């Protein structure tokens, strides 16, 4: 069994759609969704291209996960925290 990590552009509302879509792909055993990071981990024997194709078929943008995505997510979360602090302390 192998794990496939993907970056899927979604909001929390799409989590159910992602799970339902991927559960229909032959060979998928487990789906883990981290909506805040826009990260999906698929475990099973399914081919990565079939997984990506299934997600794109339901209208979700998806690509292979890279370490760069994790850095960008952390940076965005940190800059949002800094912006919220700035605005809350300003007013």
N, C-alpha and C positions, 0 to 999 in steps of 0.2 A: 504494500500500500504506500502511496506517496501523497505528499501535501503540495497543493498548488496555492500560492499566495497571489492575490489580485488586488489592484486598485480599482474600485468601482465608484464612479461619481454618483453619490446618492445622499439623500437626507434620511432622517429616521423613518419617515413614512415608507421608504422603499425597502426597508429591511424584510418585511413580509414577502414582497414581490421577489426579492433575491432568493430567499429560502425556498419559496414555492417553485420558482423557475429551475433552480439547481437540483432540487429533489427529484425532478423528472428526468434528469440526465442520467443515462445508463452508466453505472460504475461509481456514482457518487455515494459515499458512505456517511459523511458528516459535513455540515456547513457551519462555520463560525463567522459571525459578522461583528465587526467593530465599526459602527456607524460614525463615531467621532473621528476616526482615522481614515474612513472610507476604505477599509481593508476587509477583504473576505478571504478566508482560508478554507479551501475545499480539500477534504481527505477522501481518498478512494483510488479507484483504478481508471478514472475517466481521463481522457486526453485533454490537455490544456486548450487546444483549438476548439474542441466541442463545447467546453465550458464557456469560453469567450463568445462563441457563436450564439449559444443559448441566451446569454445575458444581453447581447446586442439585439437579438430578435425581439426582446420585450422592451427595447428602447433605453437600455442603460449603457452608458459609456464605460468600457472596461479595458484594462491593460495589465500586463504582468507587473507585479509589485517589485520595486527596486528599493535599495536602502536610501536612495535619494528622496523617495516619497515620505519615508519616516522622518527625515530631517526637515522636509518642507512642512509636514504636519506639526512637528514640534515647534518650528519657527512661527507658524501661523498662530498656534495656540498661545505661545509666549507673547507675541505682539498684540494679540487681542487682549490678553490679560493686562499688558502694559497700557493699552489704550483705555480699557475700562477703568483702571486705576487713575489715569490722568483725568478722565472726564468726571469720575465720581469725586475726586479731590478738588477739582476746579469749581464745581457747582456746589 
